[in-house]
Each structure stands twice: as structure tokens, then as C-alpha cells.
Amino acid sequence: MPILSVVVPFHDVEEYLGPCLDSLTTQTLRDIEVICVDDGSRDGGPAVVEARWAADPRVRLVRQAGGGVGRARNLGVRHATGRYLAFVDGDDLVPRDAFRRLVASLESTGSDLACGNVMRLHRDQLVPSWAHRQAFARRLERTHITRHPLLVRDRMLWNKVYRRSFWDALALTFPERLYEDQPVAMAAHVGATSVDVLKAVVYHWRRRDWSVTQRSLEPGNVRDRLLSVLETATLLARRAPGVKRRFDRDTLDIDMSVAVAAVARTGPATDPALLDLAARYLDGVAPEDWLSLPYRRRLLTHLLHRRRVEELAAVYAEEREGRLRPPLASTGFGLGGRRWYGRHPALPAHLSEVTDELDLETRLLSTGWRDGLLRGEGWMSVGRFDARSLGRARVRVWLRERCTGDTVPLSEDRVMPASLGLPQEDGGVAAEHGFPFGFAFDPATLSPARLARRGHWELRVELRAGGLRLEAKVAGPRWLPPAVPPPVRRAGSWLVPVRAGKGVWGLRVRGAEALIGECRIEGGDLLVAGELTDPGDGEPVLRLIRRGDGEEVYFPATLDGHVFSGRIRLGDIEPPVGRVPRWDVLLDQGRKLRPLVRTRARPAATVAGRRFVADRGDDGCLMLVEHCPPMENQR
């Protein structure tokens, strides 16, 4: 009898199955059996397994003529003979020491199951799984989901090892549908006497463009998702009611958003049985948990709950197009102060409160140096609400230094609410109700002591109106105008207007050993040129360092006296994983220099379908950014 049985269902994943089996057969825990269940594959996957079986008797092949991953897992469990049980999907990978860690923990503690952290795998790069990051932030032994409720997000099977006697005692089986893992994983967490939580990463979860989770809006997919939600909610209500509220908040946020999008897309043709499933689940959600949803999603989910499909589709379209701007109102003071509500005829008053989600959405409309001053005009709105009822407002703008909290006042005005059509990132224009603001910064206000600190000053704004007081950094969509003004020199320091990664505007005070005066696109290349204060010895190179994982790419540069130039071949840069990968561009001549960008240009190029923009980082230095599609929701 082996120590561990690993069940691997697979269907048409020939491309990934070999690496998956490699990761299993090279585990440091050698005493395992790998039961591969072919779920009616039409590619060469079964042949891959047969070849491994011939080379390694620990690998076995079991076949079924389709029926889905739930049935395949059940079949694999029936063939498993180990003291412990684990599951791996045929397109994923398992770190080499994962099973040894998990089994050793169970042997040490006597817990019923052990689970560990997860990374998302895309191409050859790994990023943390948001669903697991918090729950597995630290190691916990002999815990339980009722004592560590963040485990309610640990709804997948494959980052775990189960004691087989425990599995059989609970008579766990998989439903034969999609999302079959959630109710089983939750039943195991709830039914366990104790659970071990490992901080170590034990699973690499592959993201594929056409995997189950990416086909989330298909009606059958939504039906299976809702069935699993209902089954899990019923289990938690009966066995772990204290955990159900956390489950409901996550489910409202994720699963109900998917259901809303699917119903809005299908409209009146939506299957009534699907609406019934959504309504049955929402019937059991506590009123206070509804308020955990942002107002707009609360409104859409309420329409789903009441089966008002045509109205849901209309409101969903308004939201997508930026036209949903409910009026903001206050009914006076309640517990903790004044209470605020969004008004929409479809949403009842008890679901309309927005007090805790009100914030300022800000953006600059223009900025630049004029007459020696850095001037700007901007716009702010109260969330995405129509705040005209607030009336005349007091607006204050200032700079605040990050490290010291020191402030430089810029303006204070009284303004009336207005309406304005604002450009959007998709190229459209959306009407907003809000308040204008303006400012002027005089570099002379920065004393020698302030200049010597070489600090980062953030641009901030405050709104006071109708009993409401809100404060925010001035930010906005990074890829829309205005362009970042060039730096200016004052008393030996450079004053650098900057726009940080999240679009936050500010001012950096810094020195500069290298300056970029030219930055342009030529063909598929980015050409940069500038000056060094100290040319040093030897030829420099342009060194690109990707934020997040430190990946580096090098390109040659030339030096003629104090003048340097280089060419970055954009097509040679590795394709990204995240939504907005950023590369810091350094000049390396035995020491790393961050060249300050003096030009206003933000040249852009599309190379082999990839969109690159040369921009400034939040220190005013050159940063290369690639736009790419967002990663899909993980469930």
C-alpha cells in the first residue's frame, strides 16, 4: 500500500499532461501512486500516460467514456489504495516537495487534512492566487474553518492531502457537474476534526484561455456554479453558520456578479430554472451581508433576486456605459453620524445606504508649467453618484510629503456642482456630476530644507459640502491626458512632476546623474538618448527590470563623450502575465543609473499585437509599460 494516492483526471490536455506527470513522478515523497483518469480525451493524452506507465509503474491509466471531471475523480478514488489522498488537474503542476510537506504535517499532527498555498501559472510565470493569499499567510496546525474562517475561500481540492480514512468516514463524493470541487472541499473543511494550514506553496494552478473558469457566462456553466453555491450554502448554514456569512459575502462579490452578467447578456431568454437557483440562494443571505456589496452590484443583484430580467439588462447596460449615476441623499443623522443613500426606484431603502463606500474620484484635466508655476485644473465626483444635491462646496488642494507629512497649501475655493463630459479609457465620453478644482504651485515654496529631503509630494484634494467631508489623492486613468509636465531645476535639485502606477499625481524632488532628452519609436524599436553628468569608463547598456519578479533584459548602448544613446527592441521583451507589466529602464555602466526623463513625449508602438508605451515612473525616470488583457476571475 503506498503512502499517497494522487488522482489526476484529464481531458484533452496533451500539451500539459507530460509536465504535470513530471512534477508528480519527481516528488521528494517517492512512495506514491498516480492514478490518471482519462475522461474521454480526443487528443494524445492517453498515449502520454501509457508511455509514463511503461517507464514508471507508480503511474496508472484508468479510462471512462466521458461524464465529466466529477465522475472521473470518483472513479479515481475507487482505484486509490494509499493511506492519504490527493487530487491534481492534468494541466497543473505540483512543486517538488509539496506532498512530502503535506503528508509530514498530517503524520505529525494527526489532522484530517492538510492544505497549502497556491500560485497561478501562466505560460512560465507564477503570480500569487488571490483566493489563497490571506488564508495561507502563516502556518497553522490543528485549526479548523470555524477558528480560521478565511479558509472559506479555500474551495478547491488540489492544494490538499486528505487522510483516506477521514474521506471514507464522511462518504465524500463529487457531483457530476462543473464546480464540483467547491461543495466537497467545504464539506471536508467543515467535517474535519482539525486541519493543518501550510504557508508554503504546494500547487501551481494554470490559467488557460479556454478552461472551465474562463467560460463562466455560458448558461450551463452558470447553472452548475449556482448549484454548487446552493449546496455549499446549505452545508454551512447547517454545520458552520458562523462561517456562512463570510461565504455569502464572497459569493455575492464573485458568483452573483457572474450570474448578473450572464442574465443581463441573455435577457428575457434566460432559463427560469437558473433564475430560481439564484433566488433560492439569495433568499438565505442576511440583509446586513447585502450591504457588503458596492451599491451598483447591490442594485443589480437585487434585480436578479426579484427576477426582473429586462430591468436588470437595462441597468447593467447603463452601468457598463458609465450612465448609472444615482442621486445622493441624506436622511439626517444615525448611529455614528450622518447617513447617506443612493436613490434608485428599483432598490428599496433598506438596501440603499452608501455611507461607508463614499469616496472621491478625481482626475486632472490639464496641467503644465506657466509663468514659472505648475498649474492644473481637475475634476472630482463623489463616487459615481449624482451629488448635485450637496450644493455649494468648499474645495481645498495641497501637496503632502509622504515621509514627513509636511504640507504645502495650493488653493482653497468655493465651487458649485456641475456636469461635464469626461473622456474614458475606451475612447468614449461619459457625463459626470461633480465639482471642478484648480491649483498653482510655486517652486519657491520649497525651502532649502525641503529640497534637501529629496521627498515625494502627493497632490491631494478635500471636498466639504452638505455635511459631507471627503479627502483623496488626485489620481485618474493613467493612459488618458494630460501628459506629465517636464521636470524643472531649482537650486541644484530637480522638481519632477510624476504620475504613479495607480495614476496618482505628485511631485518628486531628486538629483539626476543621467538625463533622457529624446525618446521616440522607430519601426518596432524604442530609441532613447541623453546625457551623463559623469561619463565614466566603458560602454553602458540599457537594463530593463520588470517590477514584481525582477526579470531582466539587456540592450546595448553607445557613449560619445557625455552623450549616450540606445535602442530597445520591443519584440525581444518577454510577453507579460499581469494586466499592466512595467519595466524600469536603467543605464548600467558598472553602476546602475536611473535616467530622468526631460521630454514630454510618451511614444507608443504596437509590435506583434502587443501595445507598448514609454512613460515616466513615479520617480520621473523612464518606465516601459505594456497594455495587455486582464486575467480572468479565478472562479
LOVEXVO-159542 format. One record per residue (C-alpha): x, y, z; residue in one letter. Coordinates in steps of 0.2 Angstrom, whole numbers, plus 5000, padded with zeros to 4 digits. Layout:
! residues N
XYZa/...
***
This chain:
! residues 635
500050005000m/500850174995p/500850315007i/499950434995l/498750414980s/498650554968v/497150564957v/497350654940v/495850674929p/496250744912f/495350784896h/496150854880d/497650924889v/499050834880e/500150994879e/500251004898y/500050824904l/501850774902g/502450924913p/501150884925c/501650704927l/503550754928d/503050864943s/502250714951l/503550574947t/504950684954t/504150724970q/505350704985t/503950594993l/504350434982r/503050314989d/501550374979i/500350304966e/499750424952v/498050364945i/497750454929c/495850454923v/495550484905d/493850574904d/493650534885g/495150634878s/495150654859r/497050704859d/498650614863g/498450624882g/498150444885p/499650394875a/500750514886v/500150424901v/500350254894e/502150294890a/502450354908r/501650194914w/502850094904a/504350184912a/503650214930d/502450084937p/501850204950r/500850284936v/499250204930r/497950244917l/496050224920v/494850264906r/493050324906q/492050374890a/491650554896g/490550604910g/491550754917g/492850784930v/491750744945g/491450564939r/493250554934a/493850594951r/492550474959n/493250334948l/495050384953g/494650374971v/493950204969r/495550144962h/496650234975a/497450124988t/498550244998g/498350305016r/498250485010y/497350554995l/497650704984a/497050774968f/497950864954v/497150934937d/498050874922g/498651044916d/499351104933d/501051074942l/501551024959v/503151094967p/504350954970r/504250954989d/502450984991a/501750814995f/503150775007r/502750935017r/500850905017l/501050715022v/502350755035a/501250885043s/499750755044l/500950625051e/501550755065s/499850825070t/498550695066g/497450815057s/496250755044d/496850865030l/498250975026a/498251125014c/499451245007g/499751404997n/499451424978v/500251514964m/499351554947r/500351494932l/500351574915h/501551524902r/503151504913d/502751644926q/501951624943l/500851754952v/500051734969p/498251664969s/497151804977w/495951674984a/497351594995h/498551734999r/497751785015q/497151615022a/498951545020f/499951695026a/500551595041r/500751415046r/499351345057l/499251175065e/497651085071r/496551235066t/494851225059h/493751335047i/492751395062t/494351465070r/495151515054h/493651575043p/494751635029l/494851455024l/493151485017v/494051545001r/495051385000d/493651304989r/494751194978m/495351014980l/497051014973w/498151104986n/497750974999k/498150805006v/496750715014y/496850565026r/495950425017r/495050355032s/494350535035f/493750545017w/492850375018d/492050415035a/491250575028l/490750475012a/491350615001l/490950604983t/490950734968f/489350794960p/489450754941e/489450944935r/490651084934l/491251174950y/491151004958e/492551044969d/491851184980q/490551084990p/491750934993v/493151054998a/491951145010m/491250985017a/493050925021a/493451085030h/491851085040v/491950895044g/493750885049a/494250875067t/495750985063s/496651055048v/498451105045d/498751265035v/500451275027l/501151445021k/502251355008a/501651354990v/501051174986v/500151194970y/500451294953h/498651324946w/498751354927r/497751494919r/497151444901r/496151544889d/494851414887w/494751324904s/493151304913v/493351464923t/493551564908q/491951504900r/490951574915s/489551664906l/488851504897e/487151464904p/487651284909g/489251344917n/488151474927v/486951344932r/488251224939d/489051364948r/487451414956l/487051234961l/488751224970s/488451384978v/486751324985l/487451154991e/488951245000t/487751375007a/486551245014t/488051145022l/488751305030l/487051355037a/486851185045r/488651145051r/489551315052a/488351465052p/489751575059g/490751545043v/489251565031k/489151755032r/490951765026r/490551635012f/489051745007d/490051905006r/491251814994d/489851734985t/488951904982l/490551984976d/491051844964i/489751714960d/488251834959m/489251954949s/489451814936v/487651774937a/487151954934v/488251974919a/487551814912a/485751854914v/486052034908a/486851954892r/485451834889t/484051944894g/482251884893p/482851714885a/483651674902t/483151504908d/481851524923p/482651374932a/484351474933l/483351624940l/482651514953d/484351444958l/484951624961a/483451674970a/483451524981r/485251564986y/484951754989l/483351715000d/484651655013g/485851805013v/485651915028a/485152095025p/486752165033e/487852055021d/486952135006w/487652295012l/489452225009s/489152244990l/489552404982p/487952504978y/487952464959r/488152274961r/486952284976r/485652354964l/485952234950l/485952084962t/484352144969h/483552144952l/484251964949l/483451914966h/481751984961r/481851904943r/481652074935r/482752024920v/482352164907e/482652294920e/484252214925l/484852214907a/484452394906a/485352444922v/486852334918y/487052424901a/486952594910e/488252534922e/489452474908r/489252634898e/489552744914g/487752814913r/487252754930l/487352904942r/486052884956p/485653044966p/486553054983l/485453104998a/485553115016s/484153075028t/484953155043g/486053085057f/486052905063g/487252795073l/488952865070g/488453025061g/487653075045r/487052935034r/487052945015w/485952845002y/485952824984g/484252844976r/483652724963h/481752674960p/482252494959a/483152474976l/482252484992p/482852605006a/483552465017h/484752415004l/485152594998s/486452655011e/488152705004v/488952795019t/490452685020d/490852675002e/490852864998l/492452924991d/493153054979l/493553004962e/494753134955t/495753174939r/496753314932l/496153384916l/497653494912s/499253534920t/500953624915g/502253754919w/501653934915r/502454094921d/503653994932g/502153904941l/501553724940l/499653754936r/498253624935g/496453604933e/495453454939g/493853374942w/493153264956m/491553174959s/490853084974v/491052904969g/489952884954r/488452974961f/487553124956d/488053244970a/487253404964r/486053404979s/487653444990l/487553624983g/489053744985r/490653664991a/492253714999r/493753634989v/495553634996r/497053574986v/498853544994w/500453444992l/500853325006r/502653245008e/502453065010r/503853035024c/503653185034t/501853235032g/502353415028d/501153515018t/501153655005v/499453735003p/499053774984l/497253834984s/495553844993e/493953894983d/492053894984r/491353804969v/489653754963m/489253574957p/489253554938a/489053424924s/490453384912l/490853254899g/492453164903l/493453054891p/493552874896q/494952744893e/493852654880d/493852814869g/492052864874g/491453014884v/490452994900a/489453134908a/489853164926e/489153264940h/490453334951g/491553484956f/492953574947p/494553624956f/496253714951g/497953754959f/499553834956a/501253784964f/502653904966d/504353814967p/504953954978a/503853874992t/505053734994l/506453795006s/508253735005p/507753615019a/506353545010r/507353524994l/508753435004a/507553305009r/507353244991r/505553194995g/503953134986h/502553254987w/500753194983e/499353304976l/497853304987r/496153374987v/494753395000e/492853424997l/491653495011r/489853515006a/488153475014g/488853395029g/489953285019l/491853295021r/492953185009l/494853195005e/495853094992a/497453094982k/497253174965v/497353024953a/496452964937g/496652854922p/498452844919r/498352824900w/497252974897l/497853154895p/498653264902p/500453224898a/501653244913v/502553404913p/504453404911p/505553424926p/506253594931v/507853634940r/507953734956r/509453764967a/510353614962g/508853494963s/507653434950w/505753464953l/504953314944v/503053314941p/502553124942v/501153014939r/501252854949a/500752674944g/498952704950k/498852864942g/499252974957v/499953144953w/501353214963g/503053304964l/504753224967r/506253314972v/507853224966r/509553234959g/510053164942a/511653084935e/510853044919a/509553144908l/508553074894i/508153214881g/507553114867e/506352964867c/505452904851r/504952754841i/505752694826e/505052544817g/504752414831g/506152494842d/506152624856l/507652744854l/508252844869v/509652974870a/510353094883g/511753154894e/512853084908l/513553204921t/515053094923d/515352984908p/516452864917g/517452724909d/516752584897g/515252564886e/513552574895p/512052454892v/510152484894l/509552374908r/507652334909l/507052264926i/505252204927r/504352264943r/503652124953g/504851974949d/506452064944g/506651984927e/507952074917e/508352114899v/509852204892y/510152304876f/511752394870p/512052574871a/513452694865t/514352834873l/515052984864d/515853104877g/514353144889h/513053094876v/512352914877f/511052834865s/510252654864g/508952554855r/507652444864i/507052304853r/505252294859l/504952124851g/506352044861d/505452084878i/504651934885e/502751934884p/501851984901p/500751894913v/499952034923g/498752164917r/500052314916v/501852244917p/503052384920r/504952384916w/506152514924d/507452574912v/509152594919l/510852644912l/512152524918d/514052564917q/514652464931g/513452564942r/511552574940k/510952744935l/509052794933r/508952924919p/507753064922l/506653104908v/506553284902r/505453264887t/503553274887r/503453134874a/502552974878r/502952874862p/501952714859a/502052574847a/501152414843t/502352264840v/501652094835a/499952144843g/500752204859r/500552384864r/502052474872f/502052644880v/503652734886a/503152834901d/503852904917r/503852804933g/503452884950d/505252944952d/505153034935g/506352904927c/505952804911l/504752664913m/504152554899l/502352494901v/501452354891e/499552354890h/498852184890c/497152104894p/496652074912p/496751904920m/495051824921e/494251804938n/494851644945q/493151564948r/
***
